[in-house]
Amino acid sequence: MSYQETINESRQKAGAPERRIQRNVSAFLHNVIELVELQAKLLSVDIRDSTNSLKLPVILFAVGFCLFLGMIPVLLGGIGFILYQQLEWSLGASLISVAVIATLVSGGLCYTGFKLSASGLGLLRRSQQELKENVAWIKSALVETDSVGLSPGEAAKRRYSRF
């Protein structure tokens, strides 16, 4: 019928709905793949920065832990004997007091290393925040029809331009 030909011609000129859907889906998938690539790059940079900032804390922790386990027997024993001879303490009391002091020093070194390593691992929060924003964009792109063809940056500009 003639009116069907007119409708079909107008659909072809405006672009069939199937083609628009296909373009929107492919643009969306392209943007999702781009986000995954950027997220992986950001994670690798954050891991590199975290490992660089963890060198000193790991060294401090290792030294403190070695001191705690070994307590440098000859040095600590020598200090214990000095206390035994100079202060006239019993041999047991002088050795125990040296062991307690060495344990406190090694504990302080381990604690400092742990605190510094915890702050170094905080650098991964940047990747975590970006991942949250990317997931939010994917969710909003699936719901909002006007942002499907937009890149994440363009969608964010449009989303925040209202404020």
C-alpha positions as CSV (number, residue, x, y, z in Angstrom):
1,M,0.0,0.0,0.0
2,S,1.1,3.5,-0.7
3,Y,1.0,4.8,2.9
4,Q,3.3,1.8,4.0
5,E,5.8,2.9,1.4
6,T,5.8,6.4,2.7
7,I,6.3,5.2,6.3
8,N,9.2,2.9,5.1
9,E,10.8,5.7,3.2
10,S,10.6,8.1,6.2
11,R,12.1,5.4,8.4
12,Q,15.0,4.9,6.1
13,K,15.7,8.6,5.9
14,A,15.5,9.1,9.7
15,G,17.4,5.9,10.3
16,A,15.7,2.7,11.4
17,P,15.2,2.3,15.2
18,E,17.2,-0.9,15.0
19,R,20.2,1.0,13.6
20,R,20.0,3.7,16.3
21,I,19.8,1.0,19.0
22,Q,22.8,-0.7,17.4
23,R,24.8,2.5,17.3
24,N,23.9,3.4,20.9
25,V,24.7,-0.1,22.2
26,S,28.0,-0.1,20.3
27,A,28.9,3.4,21.6
28,F,28.0,2.3,25.1
29,L,30.1,-0.9,24.9
30,H,33.0,1.2,23.4
31,N,32.8,3.5,26.4
32,V,32.7,0.7,28.8
33,I,35.8,-0.9,27.3
34,E,37.5,2.4,27.4
35,L,36.6,2.8,31.1
36,V,38.0,-0.7,31.8
37,E,41.3,0.1,30.1
38,L,41.6,3.4,32.0
39,Q,40.7,1.7,35.3
40,A,43.4,-0.9,34.7
41,K,46.0,1.8,33.9
42,L,45.1,3.8,37.0
43,L,45.3,0.6,39.2
44,S,48.8,-0.2,37.8
45,V,49.9,3.4,38.6
46,D,48.4,3.2,42.1
47,I,50.1,-0.1,42.7
48,R,53.5,1.2,41.5
49,D,53.1,4.3,43.8
50,S,52.1,2.1,46.7
51,T,55.0,-0.3,46.3
52,N,57.4,2.7,46.1
53,S,56.0,4.1,49.3
54,L,56.2,0.7,51.1
55,K,59.9,0.1,50.8
56,L,60.9,2.0,53.9
57,P,58.1,0.6,56.1
58,V,58.9,-3.0,55.0
59,I,62.6,-2.5,55.8
60,L,61.7,-1.0,59.2
61,F,59.3,-3.8,60.0
62,A,61.9,-6.5,58.9
63,V,64.6,-5.0,61.0
64,G,62.2,-4.7,64.0
65,F,61.0,-8.2,63.6
66,C,64.5,-9.7,63.3
67,L,65.5,-7.8,66.4
68,F,62.4,-9.1,68.2
69,L,63.1,-12.7,67.2
70,G,66.9,-12.8,67.7
71,M,67.3,-9.9,70.1
72,I,70.9,-9.9,69.1
73,P,72.0,-12.5,71.7
74,V,75.6,-11.5,72.2
75,L,74.9,-7.8,72.6
76,L,71.9,-8.3,74.8
77,G,73.7,-10.9,76.9
78,G,76.7,-8.5,77.2
79,I,74.4,-5.7,78.4
80,G,72.8,-8.1,80.9
81,F,76.2,-9.1,82.3
82,I,77.2,-5.4,82.6
83,L,74.0,-4.8,84.7
84,Y,74.9,-7.9,86.7
85,Q,78.4,-6.7,87.5
86,Q,77.9,-2.9,87.8
87,L,74.6,-2.7,89.6
88,E,75.0,-6.0,91.4
89,W,71.7,-7.3,90.2
90,S,71.0,-11.0,90.0
91,L,72.0,-12.5,86.6
92,G,68.3,-13.4,85.8
93,A,67.0,-9.9,86.6
94,S,69.7,-8.2,84.5
95,L,69.0,-10.5,81.5
96,I,65.2,-10.1,81.7
97,S,65.5,-6.3,82.0
98,V,67.6,-6.3,78.8
99,A,65.2,-8.6,77.0
100,V,62.2,-6.3,78.0
101,I,64.0,-3.2,76.7
102,A,64.9,-4.9,73.4
103,T,61.3,-6.1,73.0
104,L,60.0,-2.5,73.5
105,V,62.4,-1.1,71.0
106,S,61.6,-3.8,68.4
107,G,57.9,-3.3,69.1
108,G,58.3,0.4,68.4
109,L,60.1,-0.3,65.1
110,C,57.4,-2.8,64.0
111,Y,54.6,-0.4,65.0
112,T,56.2,2.5,63.0
113,G,56.7,0.2,60.0
114,F,53.0,-0.9,60.2
115,K,51.7,2.7,60.5
116,L,53.8,3.8,57.5
117,S,52.7,0.9,55.4
118,A,49.0,1.6,56.2
119,S,49.4,5.1,54.9
120,G,51.2,3.9,51.8
121,L,48.3,1.5,51.0
122,G,45.9,4.4,51.2
123,L,47.0,5.4,47.7
124,L,44.7,2.8,46.3
125,R,41.7,4.8,47.3
126,R,42.0,6.8,44.1
127,S,41.4,3.7,42.0
128,Q,38.6,2.7,44.2
129,Q,36.9,6.1,43.9
130,E,37.3,6.1,40.1
131,L,35.8,2.6,39.9
132,K,32.8,3.7,41.9
133,E,32.3,6.7,39.5
134,N,32.7,4.4,36.5
135,V,30.1,2.0,37.8
136,A,27.8,4.9,38.5
137,W,28.2,6.2,35.0
138,I,27.4,2.7,33.5
139,K,24.3,2.5,35.7
140,S,23.1,6.0,34.7
141,A,23.9,5.3,31.0
142,L,21.8,2.2,31.1
143,V,18.9,4.1,32.6
144,E,19.2,7.5,30.8
145,T,18.6,7.3,27.1
146,D,20.3,10.7,26.4
147,S,23.7,9.7,27.8
148,V,24.1,6.4,26.1
149,G,26.0,7.9,23.1
150,L,28.2,10.1,25.3
151,S,31.6,9.4,26.6
152,P,32.0,9.1,30.4
153,G,33.5,12.6,30.5
154,E,30.7,14.2,28.4
155,A,28.1,12.4,30.5
156,A,29.7,13.7,33.7
157,K,29.8,17.2,32.4
158,R,26.2,17.0,31.4
159,R,25.3,15.4,34.8
160,Y,27.1,18.0,36.9
161,S,26.3,21.0,34.7
162,R,22.9,21.2,36.4
163,F,24.4,22.3,39.7
